[in-house]
Amino acid sequence: MFSKACEYGIKATIYIAVKSMRQERVSLKEIAEEVNSPVAFTAKILQSLAKSGIIDSHKGPTGGFQIEEPKIDTIKLHDIVHAIDGDKIFVGCGLGLEQCDASQPCPVHDKFVGIRDNLKIMLQNTSLYELATGLDMGLTHLKR
């Protein structure tokens, strides 16, 4: 459903949030390791997230990535998805057709519209804080 970049971006942002709640910055290499992503690919993803204002990047020997703690509760999963994948998941065809709408639907159009609408609501209502807290408490996992 999400692109591979978006999957890695969501996991990376959650991991950075957990570290930020502990007042720690995290390196690119550590993030890539934690989300099982190639370092160069992770760097591009983090660049998109920083450009969107979701994460902060700090250079130098004490540098790394972090999120200001007050922002962690205001960032929604939708913000992360939009920063990496844009809105194509919310407007695209379930079968990937270039032209698909109510007047010329694909075979799954009517069912996919409902799923897409529910997904959008979930993404808009899920905070980064909620996801990071679950990970920090050991209730959820980023890798197996």
C-alpha positions, 0 to 999 in steps of 0.5 A, spaced: 500 500 500 505 504 501 511 505 497 518 502 500 520 509 501 514 511 505 515 504 509 522 506 511 520 513 513 514 511 517 519 506 521 525 511 521 520 517 524 518 513 529 525 511 531 527 518 531 521 520 536 523 514 541 530 517 541 528 524 541 523 523 547 529 520 551 533 527 549 537 523 544 539 524 537 540 519 532 545 518 527 543 516 519 547 509 520 543 507 526 537 509 523 538 505 517 540 499 521 534 499 525 529 500 520 533 495 515 534 500 510 540 501 505 544 508 508 544 512 502 536 510 501 535 512 508 539 519 507 534 520 501 528 519 505 530 523 511 532 529 507 525 529 505 522 528 512 527 534 514 525 538 508 517 537 510 519 539 517 517 533 520 524 531 523 530 536 524 537 534 522 544 537 525 551 537 523 557 536 526 560 531 531 554 531 536 549 531 530 544 527 528 536 527 527 531 528 532 524 531 533 523 537 538 519 533 543 512 538 543 512 536 535 512 529 536 504 529 539 502 534 533 505 530 527 500 525 524 502 519 520 498 522 515 504 528 515 509 522 514 506 519 508 504 525 505 512 528 505 514 521 502 509 519 497 504 525 496 497 524 496 497 518 490 495 513 495 488 517 497 487 519 489 490 513 485 486 507 482 486 501 486 489 497 480 493 502 478 490 505 472 491 512 469 484 513 469 479 511 474 473 515 477 466 514 479 464 515 471 469 510 469 471 505 475 475 500 475 473 493 477 475 495 485 473 502 484 467 502 489 470 498 494 477 501 494 474 508 495 471 506 502 478 503 504 482 509 502 477 513 506 478 509 512 485 509 511 486 517 510 481 517 517 486 513 520 492 516 518 490 523 520 488 521 527 494 517 529 499 521 532 507 520 532 507 520 539 502 514 540 506 510 535 513 512 539 510 510 546 507 503 543 514 502 541 518 505 547 514 501 552 515 494 548 508 493 545 510 494 538 516 493 534 520 495 528 523 489 526 523 482 527 
